[in-house]
Amino acid sequence: MLELLDALMDIRQIPDASLLTVVPLVVAKMKELHLSHLNRLIRLALEYPPFTRALLGALLTTHFPEQKTELLQASLNPLTRYQFEGIETLVSNKSKWYFK
């Protein structure tokens, strides 16, 4: 599970990889996880940088709408905005997670 969070944290620095190729791979791996593992993933993400928490929250609410993401949402500063080119093609709720 930490590998998924590390991939999200470093997604902008992965050489020769685009957002459109990496995020679907991460989401596919997340879909293999049991609900209890997704809950653990959220708790582990609280130790990661805000950008990682915001991206995980956006992916979870888009691809796992039944998953509770309140902990991630509460851990973010509502005054901070994250810029991630092309995020609108991958998530349906970018403004909720403070993406420009």
C-alpha positions as CSV (number, residue, x, y, z in Angstrom):
1,M,0.0,0.0,0.0
2,L,2.9,2.3,0.7
3,E,3.9,1.8,-2.9
4,L,0.7,3.3,-4.1
5,L,1.1,6.3,-1.9
6,D,4.7,6.7,-3.0
7,A,3.6,6.6,-6.6
8,L,1.0,9.3,-6.0
9,M,3.6,11.4,-4.1
10,D,6.2,11.2,-6.9
11,I,3.8,11.2,-9.9
12,R,5.1,14.4,-11.2
13,Q,8.7,13.2,-11.2
14,I,8.3,9.8,-12.8
15,P,10.4,9.9,-16.0
16,D,8.8,9.1,-19.3
17,A,5.4,8.7,-17.8
18,S,2.4,10.8,-18.2
19,L,-0.5,11.5,-15.8
20,L,-2.8,9.7,-18.1
21,T,-0.8,6.5,-17.9
22,V,0.2,6.4,-14.2
23,V,-3.1,7.3,-12.5
24,P,-5.1,4.5,-14.2
25,L,-2.4,2.0,-13.1
26,V,-2.7,3.3,-9.6
27,V,-6.5,3.2,-9.6
28,A,-6.4,-0.4,-11.0
29,K,-4.2,-1.4,-8.1
30,M,-6.5,0.3,-5.7
31,K,-9.4,-1.6,-7.1
32,E,-7.7,-4.9,-6.1
33,L,-7.7,-3.8,-2.5
34,H,-10.3,-4.9,0.0
35,L,-12.4,-2.1,1.7
36,S,-10.4,-2.5,4.9
37,H,-7.2,-2.0,3.0
38,L,-8.6,1.2,1.4
39,N,-9.4,2.5,4.9
40,R,-5.8,1.7,6.0
41,L,-4.5,3.5,2.9
42,I,-6.4,6.6,4.0
43,R,-4.9,6.4,7.5
44,L,-1.4,5.9,6.1
45,A,-1.9,8.8,3.7
46,L,-2.3,11.2,6.6
47,E,1.5,10.9,7.0
48,Y,2.1,12.0,3.4
49,P,2.4,15.5,1.9
50,P,-0.9,17.4,1.3
51,F,-0.7,17.0,-2.5
52,T,-0.6,13.2,-2.1
53,R,-3.6,13.3,0.3
54,A,-5.6,15.6,-2.1
55,L,-4.8,13.3,-5.1
56,L,-5.8,10.2,-3.2
57,G,-9.0,11.8,-2.0
58,A,-9.9,12.9,-5.5
59,L,-9.3,9.4,-6.9
60,L,-11.2,7.7,-4.1
61,T,-14.3,9.9,-4.5
62,T,-14.2,9.5,-8.2
63,H,-13.6,5.7,-8.4
64,F,-14.9,4.6,-5.0
65,P,-17.8,6.9,-4.2
66,E,-18.9,4.8,-1.2
67,Q,-15.5,5.2,0.5
68,K,-15.4,7.7,3.4
69,T,-12.8,10.4,2.7
70,E,-13.6,12.9,5.5
71,L,-10.2,12.3,7.2
72,L,-8.3,13.2,4.1
73,Q,-10.5,16.2,3.4
74,A,-10.1,17.5,7.0
75,S,-6.3,17.1,6.8
76,L,-6.1,19.7,3.9
77,N,-5.8,23.4,4.2
78,P,-8.7,24.9,2.2
79,L,-6.6,27.9,1.3
80,T,-4.1,25.8,-0.6
81,R,-4.6,25.1,-4.3
82,Y,-2.8,22.3,-6.1
83,Q,-1.8,22.5,-9.7
84,F,-1.8,19.3,-11.7
85,E,-2.0,19.5,-15.4
86,G,-4.8,17.3,-16.8
87,I,-6.4,16.4,-13.5
88,E,-9.8,17.2,-14.8
89,T,-9.6,14.3,-17.3
90,L,-9.1,11.8,-14.4
91,V,-11.3,13.0,-11.6
92,S,-14.8,14.5,-11.5
93,N,-14.4,16.5,-8.3
94,K,-11.1,18.5,-8.6
95,S,-12.4,21.6,-6.9
96,K,-13.5,19.7,-3.8
97,W,-9.9,18.5,-3.4
98,Y,-8.4,22.0,-4.1
99,F,-7.0,21.4,-7.6
100,K,-6.9,24.3,-10.0
